Structure formats: C-alpha cells, structure tokens
Amino acid sequence: MLENLSHFLNGELPAALETLERMVRINSFTENRAGVDELGRLTAETFAPLGFTAECVPSVNPRFGDHLVLTRRGSGPRSVALISHLDTVFPAAEEEANDFRWRREGDRIYGPGTNDIKGGTMMIWLVLRGLRQFAPDVFESVTWRVLLNSSEETLSPDFGDVCRGCFDAGTVAALVFEAEGTTGGGRNVVVARKGRATWRVTATGRGAHAGSKPGVGVNAIVELAGVIPRIAAIADPSRELTVNPGVIRGGSVLNRVPHEAVVEGEMRAFDPAALADGRAAIVALTGEGGVRALSDNHVGRVEGVITASSRPWPRNAETDRLAAIWLAESARLGMPLGTEQRGGLSDGNLIWDSVPTLDGLGPRGDHAHCSERSADGQKVPEYVEASSFVPKAVINIHAILALLGER
C-alpha cells in the first residue's frame, strides 16, 4: 500500500498546492471578517466533492468571521474530528508593505498562512483523498468532521463550544493540523501546549509641574520602574513558567510629573497550577506604592489585574496514547516522528479534555507569524516545505487507520 499511496498522493499534490495558493492569496487576518468568510466559502467548495456539507456558525465576537463546520456522515458509529483554522495574523497593509505573498522558491513556499495553517487544511484534504482511495470502507463508515476556527489567533473560547457541540459519543479523536514540530531538528507531533494569561499592572501617582513643584508629584514611571523587576521575578524556570513584560507606556509631556504608567504582558506555563500561581502573583502586586511626595508624603498605588486567560493543555494519558500510535506507524514506515511540548497555543487547548487530542499533524514549515524578509537572508517570512506534504499525509493515513483498528 505504501508505494501506491505515495504515488497517488504525489499525483494529488499539484491540485492541493493550487488550492493552497488560492487560499493564501485571500487575506484572512482575524479582523478582516469579509476575507475570513471568503476563505470559508473556498474551503467549503474544496471539501464538497468529498461529500462534505457546510455549516457556518457565527462567532460570539461580531468583528470576526464565521466558524466553519464541514461534515461527512458515515454509516457507522465512529467519528473523527479534524481541526484547522481560517484566520492569520497579517493585516492586508502588512502583506502589502512587506511584499508578503505566495512565492515559491525551490521547495519552500512563502506566504501568509502557508505554514499557519492553510497548509494544514490542505493536509486534511490530502489525507481524506487518500483514505477514500485506499480505505473506502473506512472512509464511508466513519463520520468525518472538519472544524475550522475563524479566530484562532485570538484563541476565541467560543470555538471550543462549537467543537464540543459537534463531538458525539463515537468521537475517537480530535486531530489538530498545525504544522509539525521541529524541536531538535526532528519531526514531531505536539502532545502539550502552554496556557497563557495576559496581565496589566498600573502605577498611579500624582501629577505636578516638573520644574516648579516636583515635590508635590508622585512619579508613576519611577513607581512602575521599581515594580517591573518584581514582575519579572514571578517567572519560574523550574516550573516552565515564563513572564514577559511586553508593552510599557506612561506620561504625556516632559515638563509634567507623570500621574500614571502602565505595563502589560503575558505569562505561560504547561502546568495549570503554575499558571494559577503566576496569575495570583500579578494580582498580589496590588496595594500601596513605594514612591511618596516630598510635600505631604502622599503615596502612589499599584494595581495588578489579569486581562485574559487561556488554560494549558498539559501532558496527559489520552494524548500520549494517540502519540504512541503516530510514533509506531511512522517508525514502521521508516519516517520516524518524535514528540514535543510547544509554548504556543492552539485549538487543542480548548478541547483536549473533551476528546483525545493530538496536534502537529500538518506539513513542515517555519517562521509562522513573520512577514519580513531581509536582503542578507537573516530574516525570511513564513513558509511551508512542499516536499513535506506527501510523507506526512502517508503517516497520518496509516496512523488514522491504526487508530480505528483498520490498518
């Protein structure tokens, strides 16, 4: 089967890449609702010949496009969910400014979404084409659901509700087609992802004339400068808890003691308890400040708040069970995979405890979320490797058949 399957998929690859090009040429920045919905229509048209019907589910956030649910009902009780997303992180103006577009250079195909995650959507298409051709009984008996998030780059929690509404008692797995991992130079499936919390710490002082009455003022920037090292110290490498102060702002003009300064950032961890402790440490910064006015001893204030939180996807037995199938099949095929835990988030964070979930099943690529290219070649934008599609599709097909007990 291996030689025939590879030959068949290689014959399908030009059509897959042609459709991928059409997808990449649609700007589907998360907040470009029209572009996201246009890509959704193209995706539905792409899967329709395989027997899929489409349902558009409005996002809770009206600024975002519709989530897309594609369903092909089977004759048997089992179902498999195949997860991708429609949006990218690149506004149209950024694509234009950096001349970031579909461009093939040797094996690399550059362009917005080639790696994250339009290439993964076309990997799903290749896998289903291969299953229909070489395992038609399985293809017909299983209910296949392709679920695409319209706003994954914001990790919109309502997509998790959409997925759970589609999972039934026969759902054996949710397979996420983000790009494969490259940790250590290998080819890896993803078995865990960090959770993320965003936070804001505000220092409030008292404004004053910086030249004539500086002693009346309480300098919020000075206050915040003392707090930032305490924020950085919340990080705990032993627990893989990272803390990143990412944006800072304060003051308005040079001749005024600033009355407010703000730092915003994020933290991430695999362990839910570590993330909870980090969140608590930010909130615990709230209280009286340390900078006082010379005139009357007036003291400033510090307030720490959590602005958003997405739960971790920790290492777990059900994900490890799926990973073991993929590793065994890839080794048997002579294309061994490894596993990795990834710091970035995906839709897997939303659903891992609802059904067994595995990630990193897409093609190989790199530089996701990057659109810049430098003349010296030190910076290149997001790309996918064309040669990675067929081997990974072969592995995915064999592993899905093994998962279903049909290999």
N, C-alpha and C positions, 0 to 999 in steps of 0.2 A: 504493500500500500504506500510506503514512504516515497518511493521513486515516482509512482504515478500521481500521488497527491502533490508533490513538489512541482511536477511538470504541469499539472492542472493549474495550480496557483500562480505559477510563473506566467501562464497564459492569461490569467485574470488580472495580473498586476497592472498592465497598461491602462485598463479601464478604471481600476481603483485609483491610480495616480491622476488620471484625467479628471475624475470626480473630485479628488482631493484638491486639485488646482482650482476648480470652480469654487470649492468651499473656502479656500484660502483667499481668493480674490473678493470675497464678501467680508466687509468689515463687520465683525460681530463683537466689538467692545461691549462690555457688560451693560453700559448705559446707552448704547445705540439700540434701542428697542426694535426699530424697524429692521436693522441689519441682523439681529439675533433671530427675529421671526422669519426673515428671508432665508437664513441658513436652515431654520427648522423645516421650512417647506421643501427646500432642496433635499434635506436628509430624508424626509418622508417619501419623496419621489424616488430616492435612491433605493430604499428598502421595500417599496411597494411591489416590485417584480418578484421578491422573495415571499410574498404573501402577507406582508405586514399591513395592518391598518393603523391609522394615526389618530391620536387624541392630543389636543393642545390644552394644557392646564395653566390657567392664568397664575402668574406669580403673585404672592402676597404684596410685594412692593410694586406699585403700578408703574414705576420707572423702568422696570425690567421686562424683557420679553416673556413669552410663554414657555413653560417646561414642555417637553415633548415625550409622549409615551407611545411607543410602537409595539404592537402585539401581534404575534402569530400563534394562534391557539392550536395545540396539539391534541391528539386523540387519547393520550394517556394522562396519568395523574401528576406527572412531574413537570416542574418549570425551572427555568434558569433566567436570571436577570443579568443583563449586560449593560454596564454603566459607562456613560461618557458625558460630555457637556458641550454646550453650543458657544459659550462666550469666550472671549480672550481679554487680555489686559491692555490692548493697544488702541487708543483713540485714533480716528482717521487722520487727524493732524499729525500725530507722531509717525504713523506709517508714511505719510507724505514727506515729512521733514527729513526722515532718515532713508528715504527711498527703499523702504522695507516692504518687499512684495515677493510673490512667487519667483524664485530664481533657482535653477538647477545648475550646480557646478560639480561635475563628476557624480559621486554617489550621494552627495549632500543636496538636499532640497531645502532652501531657506524660505521663510515666510511666516506670517503671523498665524499661529495655531498648527503649524506643521507637526510640532512635537507635542504641544499642549493645547488641544487634544484632538484636533481634526484628523490627524494621522491615526489616533486610537479609534475613532469612529469608523474609518475605512478598514482598520484591522478587524473590527467586528464584522463588517461586510464580507471580508475575505474568509473569515472563519465560518460564517454561515453558508457561504457559497461552497466551501469545501465539505462541510457536513452534509449539505443537500446532495452533493455529487457522490460522496463515498460512503455515507452512512444514511441513506434516505429513510430507512425505517426509524432510526433515532430522530432524524430531523422532523419527521411527520408526527412522531408520538409525543415529543416534548413541546410544551408551551414556552416560546421564546419571548422575552420582553426586553426591548432596548429602551432604556430610560436615560433621557438627556436633560441635564440641568441647564436652565437658561442663565444662571448667575452663580456658577460655582466659584468664580474668582472672588466673590464676596462671601462664599460659603453660606449661602442663604439657607436657613434651617428648614424652610417650608418644603424644600425638595426632599428632605428626609421623610416628611409626612406623605409626599406623593409616592415615594418608593414603598413605604410601609403599607400604603393603600393598595399597592399592586402585588405585594408578596402574598402568596397563599400558603396553605398547609403543605403543598407539594414543592415549594421553592427550595431547591437543594443548595443553591449558592448565588451570591451576587459577585460578579466578576467585573472589576474596575479596570478600564483600559487606558489609564495614564501610562506615560512612557516607562519602559523598563528601567530599573535602577542600574547605575554604573559604578557604585562604590567599589573601590579596589580594582577598577578596570574590568570587572566582571560583568555578567548579565544577570540581573537579579529581579525576582518578584518582590513585592513590597508587603510585609507582614505586620507592620505597625506604623503609626504616624503620630507625631506630637499633637497635642492640643494647644490652643492659643488663647491668650487673654490680652486684650488691649486695655490700656490704662491712661489716666491723665492725673497729673499732680500739679496743683495750682498753689502758688505762693501769693498771698495778699499782703501788701504793705500799706503805706500811706504816702500819697503824692505830696510833693513840695517843690519850691523853687530850688534848683540845684546850686545856684550861686549865692543867693542872699539868705536862704533859710534851710540849708541842708540838714540841720539838726532836728528840724520838725519832721522830716521824712523818715519813712521806713522802707529801705530799698528792697523791693521784691526780687530783683535779679540777684542781689547778694544773698538773700534768703534761699532762693532756689539753687544757687551755686553750691550751697552747703548741703542741700538735700540730695542732689544728684548722685554723689558718691554713695549715699545710703541706699539709693535705688539700685545702683549697680551692684552693691554688695548682696542684694537679695538673690542674685544668681548663685546656683549651687552645682558646680560641675559633677560632683559625686552623684547627684540625682538627675543629671542631664537637664537641669532647669536653666534656661537661658533668659536673660533680661536685657532688652535693648532700648535705651532712651533714643528715640528716633527723630523727634522734632522738638525744637525749643523756640519760644518766642517771648518777648517781653518789652515793655517800654514803648514810647511813642516818639519823643524828641530828646535831643541831647541835653537840654537845659532843665530837665524835669526829673526829680527822683521818681523812678517808676513805681506805680502802686500795684502792679500785677505782673507776674511772669508764669509761664506755663510750660511744662514738658510733657510730651506724650510718647508712648512707646508700646511695646508688646513684650510678652513672655511666652515661652513654650516649654512643654515637658511631655514625656511619654506617660509618666505616672500621674493618674488623676490626683493623688494625694499631694504630690509635689507641686502641681499647678494650683491646687487649692491653697497650699501654704504660701505660694508666691502672691496670689491674689490677696490673701489676708494681710500679708506684709505691706502691700501697697496701701491698703485701707488704714492700716495701723500708723501710717505716717501722719494721719490727720491729727491736728492739735495746734497748740501754741507754737509759734516760731521762735527763733533764737536771736533775731535782729530787733533791736529796740531803738526808739527815737531818743536822741540825746536831750531833747527839750522836756519831755514829760514821761519818759520810759514806756511810751506806747509800744506794744509788741505786735508783730505781724502774725499771720496764721498760715498754716499749710493744710491742704485738703487733698487726699488721695482717693480716687474713685476708679472702679472697673467699668469701662465703657462697653465692652462686649466680651463674650467668652464662647469658645468652641471646644467641646470636650475632646480629650485624647482618644486615640484608637490604640489601646495597649496590646502588647503581645498576648495572645490567647489561644486556647487549645483548638478551637474550631478553625481559625485562620491557619494555624500550624498544620492541621490535618489537610487542608487544601494545598498548602505549600508543598507538603510531602508528596502529593500526587504529581504536581508540576515538576518537582525536582527529580522524581523517579522516572517520569516519562522523558524528560529532557536528557537525562543520563543514558537511558536506553536508546535514545535516538542519536546519541553522540554529539549533542548540543547542550552541554550541562548548564543549568541555571544555579544561582545562589539565592540567598535571601538578604534583605536589608530592611532596616528601620529608618524611615525618612522623616526629616524635620518639617517638611512642608505638609499642608493639609490637603485632603481630597474629599470627595463624596463618601469615601469609605468611613470617615469619621462619623458621619451621620447615621450609618446603617449597620455597622459591624456587629452590634449586639442584637440585631433583629434576625438576621440570617447569616450563615457562614460567609465570610467576605475575604477576597484576595485582590490585590492591586498590582500594578506594574505589568499588566499584560499587553500593553501597547508596543509599538515599534521602538527602536533605539534612536535616540537623538540627544540634543543637549541645548543649553543656553536658553531654556524657557524663560519668558518674561524679559528678554533682551532684544532690542531692535537696532542697536548701534553697531556700526562697522568702522574700524579704524584702518587707515592706509597701511599701517605696519603689520596688520593681521593679528594684533594682540586682542582686539575685540571683534567678535563675529556674532551675528544675531542668531536667533532661534533656528534650528534646523532639525530635519529628520533624515536618517540614512535609508535610502530606497532599498538597499540590499537586505535590510533587516526585516522587511515585511513578511516575506515568504517563510524563512526559517521559523520566525516566531509564530506565524499562523499555523505552521505544521505542529509545533509544540502545543499550542493552545487546543488544536483539534484533537490530538491524541490524548491530552490531559482531560479534556471535557468528556471524551468517550470513556476514559478510565473512571472519572468521577461518577458517571452514570452506570458504571459496571458493564459497559458495552464494547470495550476495546477487544 
